[in-house]
Amino acid sequence: MGGARLLLLLLLAGAWVGVAWRPPKGKCPPRCSCSKDSALCEGSPELPESFTPTLLSLSLVRLGVPQLKAGSFLKMPTLHLLLFTSNSFSVIEDDAFAGLSYLQYLFIEDNEIGSISKNALRGLRSLTHLSLANNRLEALPRFLFRGLDTLTHVDLRGNPFQCDCRVLWILQWMATVNASVGTGACAGPAALARTQLQHLEPASFKCRSVELSWFQRIEDPALSVEPFSYQGAAHVVLAQPFAGRCLILVWDYGLQRFRPEEELSAPSVVSCKPLVLGPRLFVLCARLWGGSQLWGRAGPELRLAPLQALGPGRLLRPNDAELLWLDGQPCFVVADASKAGTTTLLCRQGAGFYPRQSLHAWRRDTDAEVLRLDGRPHLLLASASQRPVLFQWRGGRFERRTDIPEAEGVYAARHFHAAGEVFLCLTRFIGDSMVMRWDGSMFRPLQLLPSRGAHVFQPLLIARDQLAILGSDFAFSQVFRLEPEQGLLEPLQELGPPTLLSPRAFAHVTLAGKHFLFAACFKGPTQIYQHHELDLSA
């Protein structure tokens, strides 16, 4: 701050009115000039303290202290004006100005300050003018001005602010406060250099992110994972072929972990698909050998028991099973990957589920995906021998509608909805996995994502985030997030060894206000991750 302004402030504070008043000995520290209610200290090696108890104005120039500590001014409770200029201290700690409940003017200008603690200004309930001009501040801690409701003027000019997410809160605060604020220009990043802070649009900042952090593991490899709610509790069922079972998990509120609740004997199982009908629970166990089975339970107190052999002689080599509702009735579709097999639709009749339609004979189907298009149920089948084929439900049966061009070698398909549109994630083991968008008559290519050893490309809506995870047997699995403005998936995070080994399925479970991601792995334990929201502006 210039000498003329310093002199003006001192005059306003009454420091030089008439002949300077000399306080009693010991009331004006060394290297200070004192009047009746004002003091100017210059070059002091420490913070002066022994002032008259009626001190109203204090100006500190070129102090030798490295930082302002908590309670630095407790012995000067009557101060109305406090000014710092040309000082070398670089840090202001929490509660540095504690006890200054009458302070109205605080000028911290032309110093070396690079850091202010978030509670440094706490307790300044009478403050009207604040200046932090011409320091070395690249950012200010969030809520620095909280509780300063009397502010009318704030000066932040002359600081090398980095206009990233750290300044977002300042922009939002400026939009709600009645004070006059001088902000100055951005020093970085390069794209915003020399842009005035007041010209920045808060909506242009992307300051919210998410992270998946490891939470728990469930022993034994798995091929599928399916969440379901039964009797008001969240459950998860895993298809564990090497352990020969469908393992049902439930959340333990005491341990704050998932724990096994029940297991169904199912050697060579590839998919465990749950269906809840009121108090009844059914689980379809699709098995490579020994025949697929339907298990059931009539009430929460009973154990699950085998009810029915499903499609004897039809389900030769199941690779996937999906649940769908057709004309108000529950059905299962089982994709069959055998050379002589057919994908089979099984619907409920009486107490069991029986074949209703054979689909796609001799095509070695690897995956089935159920979706609604144009208000009608549709079924998409991925095959080892041709492009994915889309069927639509009409007249009590599925009829072929179209195939998907430019999509050879697709192992699996999963869809999701965003902004009123339908998107499709197509998995390729080698090559580029694909994102497609429905245009009303056909799925059209939208985005290519390199994949190496992928068996799953799973979209998941977790909290407010539309994610998609591209699994890999040979490298890290990639987590993507849909960016609404571009309508494209953008990289978010990597998940991989030594925990995540050859993922085959992902699922999202919400309970107790928390979000969890299950990853069923073919070469290792099932991994559970917890979803966290990150505020990058904090």
Secondary structure, 3 states (H helix, E strand, C coil): CCHHHHHHHHHHCCCCCCCCCCCCCCCCCCCEEECCCEEEEECCCCCCCCCCCCCCEEEEECCCCCEECCCCCCCCCCCCEEEEECCCCCEECCCCCCCCCCCCEEEEECCCCCEECCCCCCCCCCCCEEECCCCCCCCCCCCCCCCCCCCCEEECCCCCCECCHHHHHHHHHHCCCCCEEECCECCECHHHCCCEHHHCCHHHCCCEEEEEEEEEEECCCCCEEEEEEECCEEEEEEEECCCCEEEEEEEECCCCEEEEEEEEECCCEEEEEEEEECCEEEEEEEECCCCEEEEEECCCCCCCEEEEEECCCCCCCEEEEEEEEECCEEEEEEEECCCCCCEEEEEEECCEEEEEEEECCCCCEEEEEEEEECCEEEEEEEECCCCCEEEEEECCEEEEEEECCCCCCEEEEEEEEECCEEEEEEEECEEEEEEEEECCCCEEEEEEEEEECCCCEEEEEECCEEEEEECCCCCCEEEEEEECCCCEEEEEEEECCCCCCCEEEEEEEEECCEEEEEEEECCCCEEEEEEEEEECCC
